[in-house]
Amino acid sequence: MPSKQRFTVIPRRFNACIYAAELSNGFVKVGFSRNPRTRMESLNGQVKRRFGTAVVRWHISRDFTNVRQGFQVESLLIRRMNAIGARVPGTTEFFHGVSFDVAAGLIEQIAPLCDNTADARNSVAKA
């Protein structure tokens, strides 16, 4: 379970973010959220029911002001995760065979593409 200190660094109001979560069984979940605080809580329940495991670490991108681009960046993140890891059968956003640190690095690499400049919008569309 994430420490309470981790919650203090998350802004109370988010427009959008992409995230990676490491599960205790080694799976990595990536996705998009408009409210990472709530998503952390709901994901813990989801993975406990589905896999009998817990979230042990989180990596959350910076706040995106352009929600639509957030969805595009999430799609790019999932495509890149598919290229380097294996999707957990029956899921679209859970992966094995790829480390949490790699997923967090991808988020930091991809997140800057999501700003309001025309160059960034074209980069996301082409990626």
C-alpha positions in Angstrom: 0.0 0.0 0.0 1.4 3.5 -0.9 2.5 5.5 2.1 0.4 8.4 3.2 3.4 10.7 2.4 3.0 9.8 -1.3 -0.6 11.1 -1.2 0.6 14.5 0.0 2.6 15.1 -3.2 -0.4 14.5 -5.5 -2.3 17.7 -6.3 -5.9 17.7 -5.1 -7.2 18.7 -8.5 -5.9 16.9 -11.6 -7.0 17.3 -15.1 -5.5 14.1 -16.3 -2.4 11.9 -15.8 -0.9 8.6 -17.0 0.4 6.2 -14.4 2.2 2.9 -13.8 1.5 0.7 -10.8 3.7 -2.3 -9.7 1.8 -5.2 -8.2 3.3 -7.6 -5.6 3.1 -10.5 -8.1 5.4 -8.6 -10.6 2.7 -7.4 -13.0 2.7 -3.7 -14.1 -0.5 -1.8 -14.7 -0.5 1.3 -16.9 -3.4 3.6 -17.5 -5.0 7.0 -17.6 -6.8 8.8 -14.7 -8.5 12.0 -14.1 -8.2 11.5 -10.3 -5.1 9.6 -9.3 -6.0 9.6 -5.6 -9.2 7.8 -6.2 -7.6 5.5 -8.8 -5.0 4.4 -6.3 -7.7 3.3 -3.9 -9.9 1.6 -6.5 -7.0 -0.2 -8.2 -6.0 -1.7 -4.9 -9.4 -3.3 -4.6 -9.5 -4.3 -8.2 -6.1 -6.2 -8.2 -6.9 -7.8 -4.8 -10.2 -9.3 -6.3 -8.7 -10.2 -9.7 -5.2 -11.4 -8.9 -5.1 -11.7 -5.1 -2.3 -9.2 -4.9 -1.7 -5.6 -4.0 -0.1 -2.5 -5.4 3.3 -1.9 -4.0 4.6 1.2 -6.0 3.1 4.0 -8.2 4.5 6.4 -10.7 2.3 9.2 -11.8 3.0 11.6 -14.6 2.7 15.4 -14.3 -0.8 16.9 -14.6 -2.0 17.2 -18.2 -4.2 20.2 -18.9 -5.3 18.7 -22.2 -7.4 15.6 -21.3 -7.8 14.5 -24.9 -4.1 14.3 -25.4 -3.9 12.4 -22.2 -6.0 9.6 -23.8 -3.7 9.7 -26.8 -0.6 9.5 -24.6 -2.1 6.6 -22.7 -2.6 4.8 -26.0 1.0 5.4 -27.0 2.1 4.1 -23.6 0.1 0.9 -24.0 1.5 0.3 -27.5 5.1 0.7 -26.3 4.4 -1.6 -23.3 3.0 -4.2 -25.8 6.3 -3.9 -27.8 8.5 -4.7 -24.8 6.4 -6.8 -22.5 3.6 -9.4 -22.6 0.0 -8.5 -21.9 -1.6 -10.4 -19.1 -4.2 -12.6 -20.8 -7.7 -11.2 -20.6 -6.5 -7.6 -19.9 -5.5 -4.6 -21.9 -3.4 -2.6 -19.4 -1.7 -5.2 -17.2 1.7 -6.5 -18.3 4.4 -9.0 -17.2 7.9 -9.4 -18.5 8.6 -5.6 -18.2 9.8 -3.9 -15.0 8.1 -1.1 -13.2 11.2 1.1 -13.6 10.9 0.6 -17.4 7.2 1.6 -17.3 8.0 4.6 -15.2 10.8 5.6 -17.6 8.4 5.3 -20.5 5.9 7.7 -18.8 8.7 10.3 -18.2 9.7 9.9 -21.9 6.1 10.1 -23.3 4.5 12.6 -20.9 6.3 15.7 -22.3 4.6 15.0 -25.6 1.3 16.0 -24.0 1.2 19.8 -23.9 -0.7 22.3 -25.9 1.8 23.1 -28.6 1.1 22.1 -32.2 4.5 20.3 -32.4 3.5 18.2 -29.4 0.1 17.4 -30.8 1.7 16.2 -34.0 4.3 14.2 -32.1 1.6 12.3 -30.2 -0.4 11.7 -33.4 2.6 10.3 -35.3 4.0 8.2 -32.5 
